[in-house]
Amino acid sequence: MEPNRSRARSALALAALLGLAGATHFTRPKYYDAIVPRALPGTPRQWTYASGAAELALATAVAVPRTRRLGSLAAAAFFVAVFPANVKMALDFRSKSPKARALAYGRLPLQVPLIAWAWKVAKAAP
């Protein structure tokens, strides 16, 4: 496969992931409301919708070649910023089923490859 085509596919896959995640904030908001750290001002639903809108905006920026570099850098920063919500989820799920706990704790190390992926897309952007 041509390097340019491979880079474009990687960027579009990242955009698709962000878009799907962003959309689920609006279709299944209760799930996300539950992992919003309570120390944040406002309601959990406000944060759920704001983060969903941010992911949709990031998806668009990553998908468009002209804005891909900035969008990918912003996506990497976003993945860092939402890490506290993933930690809260893992802590909250300690009393849940083993499967739920495994999923919650499994999300934590996944942030690292997501950040690396967004960084790689940014570096390869035109």
Summary of the structure (lengths in Angstrom):
residues: 126
radius of gyration: 15.4
end to end distance: 18.2
largest distance: 48.3
contacts: 376
relative contact order: 0.15
helix: 85%
strand: 0%
